[in-house]
Amino acid sequence: MAFQALTIAGSDSGGGAGIQADLKTFSALGVYGASVLTAITAQNTRAVTAVTMLSPEIIRAQMDAVFDDLAIGAIKTGMLGGPDAIGAVAEGLAACAVPAPVVLDPVMVSKSGDALLADDAVAVLRARMLPLAYLLTPNLPEAARLLDTSEATDETQMREQGRALLALGPRAVLMKGGHASGAVCIDLLVTQDEALRLSARRHPTRNTHGTGCTLSAAIAAGLARKMPLPTAVGMAHTYLQGAIEAADRLDIGRGHGPVHHFHKVWPNG
């Protein structure tokens, strides 16, 4: 039987983030991907020009259909939308007969700077979804918004905010340092017992659209393949760095282009 994972997220018509990035990532890492759509965005590498949220009823119907038939080994959530949609996703996850680890990417703002999570939805996400998360993967602005505080500026503050987020329910938190400055990007995997430090050279490219979606989807793929969490995070970290380093080969769009999800499959393009 193939390894199977589910993404619950919005659609990116430009193909660089959201459901499209997740399914590309699953496929690149040898995992069959299923999907539950929460929203449709009119989006390219430069802007999000329109968003239509799907109803809680169709979101829940999609989840029920997938869980009724597929042996899902891991779940990744991305853009969830408003409070009612978040509630539907939380209820669907809680009702799943065979619980799978949930990687929660708290998508709040697009790469172009457009808001993707309304203010009134943050409290619902915090209360309903964080306790269901096996792993929460916020970047520094998202962690600060979830905690209603200022952004971390060093590793000590990243570790402290990671532990504060643990108190809200997730079993582990990956604090992503991509929004920080410096030649080296630092991520911290924070659990109750330790903080695992992952570092990578910051690659000079503007083509980083979908990095957060790709990383969380890659971790979910690792979990679907039965990897321990630190192993899955390390694998995903390495995969994303390769996708970023190869991104300029794609030459997609005139703004923030996508990372190269198939950099190992398309070595020359």
C-alpha positions in Angstrom: 0.0 0.0 0.0 1.3 3.5 -0.9 2.0 6.0 1.9 -0.9 8.5 2.0 -1.2 12.0 3.3 -3.9 14.7 3.3 -3.6 18.4 2.8 -6.4 20.7 4.1 -5.8 24.1 2.6 -6.6 26.8 0.0 -6.0 26.7 -3.7 -3.3 28.9 -5.3 -4.1 29.5 -8.9 -0.4 30.4 -9.6 0.5 26.9 -8.4 3.3 27.9 -6.0 1.7 27.6 -2.6 -1.4 26.1 -1.0 -2.9 22.8 -2.1 -0.8 22.8 -5.3 2.5 23.1 -3.4 1.4 20.5 -0.9 0.5 17.9 -3.6 3.7 18.5 -5.5 5.7 18.0 -2.3 3.9 14.8 -1.4 4.5 13.4 -4.9 8.2 14.5 -4.9 8.7 12.6 -1.6 7.0 9.4 -2.6 3.6 9.9 -0.9 0.1 9.8 -2.4 -1.7 13.1 -1.7 -5.3 13.6 -1.1 -6.8 17.1 -0.6 -9.6 19.0 1.1 -10.1 22.5 -0.3 -11.0 25.3 2.1 -10.8 28.3 -0.2 -10.1 29.4 -3.8 -7.7 32.2 -4.4 -7.1 34.2 -7.6 -3.3 34.5 -7.1 0.0 34.7 -9.0 3.6 35.5 -8.0 2.8 39.1 -7.4 -0.6 39.3 -5.5 -3.7 37.7 -4.3 -6.5 39.5 -6.2 -9.6 37.6 -5.0 -10.5 34.9 -2.4 -13.7 32.8 -2.1 -14.1 30.8 1.1 -15.8 27.4 0.8 -18.7 26.6 3.1 -18.1 24.6 6.3 -20.5 22.0 5.0 -18.5 21.2 1.8 -15.2 21.3 3.8 -16.6 18.7 6.2 -18.1 16.6 3.4 -14.6 16.5 1.7 -13.0 15.4 5.0 -15.6 12.7 5.6 -15.2 11.4 2.1 -11.5 11.1 2.4 -11.5 9.5 5.8 -14.2 7.1 4.9 -12.0 5.5 2.2 -8.3 6.4 2.3 -5.7 5.2 4.9 -4.3 8.6 5.7 -1.0 8.5 7.5 -0.5 12.2 8.2 -2.4 15.4 7.8 -1.2 18.9 6.9 -3.4 22.0 7.3 -2.7 25.4 5.7 -5.0 28.2 4.9 -8.3 27.6 6.8 -10.2 30.9 6.5 -12.8 32.1 8.9 -14.0 30.8 12.3 -16.7 28.6 10.9 -14.4 26.9 8.5 -11.8 26.4 11.2 -14.5 24.9 13.4 -15.5 22.5 10.6 -11.9 21.3 10.2 -11.5 20.8 14.0 -14.7 18.8 14.2 -13.7 16.7 11.2 -10.3 15.9 12.7 -11.8 15.1 16.1 -14.3 12.7 14.4 -11.6 10.8 12.4 -11.8 7.1 13.3 -8.1 6.6 12.9 -6.3 9.7 14.1 -3.2 10.7 12.1 -0.6 13.2 13.2 -1.6 16.8 12.2 1.0 19.3 11.0 -0.6 22.7 11.5 0.8 25.5 9.4 -0.9 28.7 10.7 -1.1 30.5 7.4 -1.9 34.1 8.0 -0.2 36.2 5.2 0.8 35.4 1.7 4.3 36.0 0.3 3.0 39.1 -1.4 1.8 40.5 1.9 -2.0 39.8 1.5 -3.8 38.8 4.6 -5.1 35.2 4.5 -6.5 34.8 8.0 -9.0 37.3 9.4 -8.4 38.7 12.9 -11.5 37.1 14.3 -10.3 33.7 13.2 -7.0 33.8 15.1 -8.7 33.1 18.5 -10.6 30.2 17.0 -7.5 28.7 15.5 -5.7 29.1 18.8 -8.5 27.5 20.8 -9.7 24.8 18.4 -6.8 23.7 16.3 -3.6 24.1 18.4 -4.7 21.3 20.8 -5.1 19.0 17.8 -1.7 19.6 16.4 1.1 17.1 16.5 3.4 19.8 15.2 2.8 23.6 14.8 5.0 25.3 12.3 4.8 29.1 12.7 7.2 31.6 11.2 8.2 34.4 13.5 5.3 36.8 12.7 2.8 34.0 13.0 4.2 32.9 16.4 4.0 36.5 17.6 0.4 36.9 16.4 -0.7 33.6 18.1 0.9 34.8 21.3 -0.1 38.4 21.0 3.4 39.6 21.5 6.3 41.1 19.5 8.4 39.0 17.1 11.4 37.0 18.4 14.7 38.6 17.5 17.1 35.9 18.6 17.3 32.1 19.3 16.6 32.6 23.0 13.3 34.4 22.3 12.4 31.8 19.6 12.9 29.0 22.2 10.8 30.9 24.8 8.0 31.6 22.3 8.1 27.9 21.2 7.6 26.8 24.8 4.8 29.3 25.2 3.1 27.9 22.2 3.5 24.4 23.6 1.4 25.5 26.5 -1.5 26.1 24.1 -1.7 22.4 23.2 0.5 21.2 20.3 2.9 18.4 21.1 5.8 20.1 19.3 6.5 23.5 17.7 8.8 24.3 14.8 9.8 27.9 15.1 10.9 29.0 11.6 13.5 31.6 11.3 13.2 32.5 7.7 11.9 36.0 8.4 15.0 36.8 10.6 18.1 38.5 9.1 21.6 37.1 8.7 23.4 34.8 6.3 22.3 31.7 8.2 18.6 30.7 8.7 17.9 29.0 12.0 14.8 26.9 12.8 14.1 25.4 16.3 12.1 22.2 16.9 10.8 22.8 20.4 9.4 19.9 22.4 8.8 19.4 26.1 12.2 17.8 26.5 14.5 19.7 24.2 15.0 22.2 21.3 16.6 20.8 18.2 18.5 23.5 16.2 18.5 23.3 12.4 20.5 25.7 10.3 21.0 26.4 6.6 22.8 29.0 4.5 20.4 31.7 3.4 20.2 31.5 -0.4 19.9 34.8 -2.3 16.7 34.5 -4.3 13.3 36.2 -4.5 11.7 32.9 -5.6 10.5 31.7 -2.2 6.7 31.6 -2.8 5.3 28.6 -0.9 8.2 27.8 1.3 6.0 27.4 4.4 3.5 25.2 2.7 6.3 23.1 1.2 8.1 22.6 4.5 5.0 21.6 6.4 3.9 19.3 3.6 7.3 17.7 3.5 7.2 17.0 7.3 3.7 15.5 6.8 5.1 13.3 4.1 7.9 12.1 6.4 5.4 11.3 9.1 3.2 9.4 6.6 6.3 7.4 5.8 6.5 6.5 9.6 9.6 8.7 10.3 10.1 9.9 13.9 9.3 13.6 14.2 13.0 14.8 14.4 13.9 12.7 11.3 10.9 14.0 9.4 11.7 17.6 10.2 15.4 17.1 9.3 14.4 15.5 6.0 11.9 18.3 5.2 14.5 20.9 6.0 17.0 19.4 3.6 14.4 19.0 0.9 13.2 22.6 1.2 16.8 23.9 1.0 17.3 22.0 -2.2 14.0 23.4 -3.6 15.0 27.0 -2.8 18.5 26.6 -4.2 17.0 25.3 -7.5 14.2 27.8 -7.6 15.8 30.3 -10.0 16.0 27.5 -12.7 12.2 27.6 -13.1 11.8 31.3 -14.0 8.1 31.4 -13.2 6.2 34.8 -13.0 7.4 38.3 -12.4 7.2 38.4 -8.6 8.0 35.9 -5.9 8.3 32.7 -7.9 7.8 29.2 -6.5 10.5 26.9 -5.1 11.4 23.9 -7.3 9.5 21.0 -5.8 10.9 18.6 -8.3 14.5 19.7 -8.3 15.7 16.1 -8.0 13.4 14.9 -10.8 14.0 17.7 -13.2 17.8 18.2 -12.8 18.1 20.6 -15.7 15.0 22.6 -15.5 
